[in-house]
Amino acid sequence: MRIVVKKSFDRDIEKVKNKDLRIALDEKLGQIEKAKSVDNVTGLKLLRGYTHHYRILVKTEDMSYRIGAVIRKETIWLVRFLPRKIVYKKFP
């Protein structure tokens, strides 16, 4: 899959200080890069009411974050990376 990273995603990542969460995020991004199709990405779910907006679960033992993504054909735009309680207010 082709990955496009938006500036808002980069800003959200810079704010994350937890090492375990960073490791989980790196693993998830690696999985997305290696995926041949959307079906190979775990934790991916279409947002209700949208046709191209998805959330991708990134979870550690004590934290639950979501990647807000837009997927069209074989391109994925990573838009936001926020805690579960906040992501749905700021994405889409």
Summary of the structure (lengths in Angstrom):
residues: 92
radius of gyration: 12.2
end to end distance: 21.3
largest distance: 34.0
contacts: 242
relative contact order: 0.23
helix: 37%
strand: 35%
